[in-house]
Amino acid sequence: MKPFYHEAARLLKEDPEFKPDKPVVLAKIDATSAVSLAARFNLDGYPTLKIARNGEISEYEGPRKEGKG
């Protein structure tokens, strides 16, 4: 997933709607060592992608393949 984090960061930086005063955070959690955090966010499969907006957490349901998909 690491290359995808870098690509997402680059795309966000180039996005004209990106606002540096409201940063977007990408986080990686190792649920094997952060068990309570994994439970808190209901991480039960790997990789699990979540989106948090305004304190609300939801499942990411977009494409999971490189490119269009």
Secondary structure, DSSP 4 states (H G I P E B T S, - for coil): -HHHHHHHHHHHHH-TT--TTS--------TTT-HHHHHHTT--SSS--EEEETTEEEE--S--SSS--
